[in-house]
């Protein structure tokens, strides 16, 4: 029994060892860049809508506590996108937007990402785009497996979901 089976994760390893090259397994990488971009737009929309609801609820809580919860509300709203991405990547291997476009995040050896690795990839994503004004994402166009810098640093890979 593998470690994934023991943990109850229904997602088996997609490959063992190094990920296959795009020429050897084109089904893993077909359309990943476009699908990843569209999936992120879906996630941004979901984050915005749920963030508005969360902000409204936190502002009511802040008013009811005469502002005592307002500092906590600011922290929660700042962490909301990080929590959203980290939760879905750690538990399902894909955010709702990624899942809609049949994508998933795997570690370099093909196994589902660990929760700490999911948080790391999200933090690296937000830090890298904040420092480079999104220009760092152009790295995806020049890597053989369409990996962004945050994927490389976290040891992850976004691939098409396999049946």
PyMOL commands that set and color helices and strands:
alter all, ss='L'
color gray80, all
select helices_A, chain A and resi 3-7+26-29+32-64+70-92+96-100+115-132+135-142+149-154
alter helices_A, ss='H'
color red, helices_A
select strands_A, chain A and resi 103-107+156-160
alter strands_A, ss='S'
color yellow, strands_A
deselect
rebuild
show_as cartoon
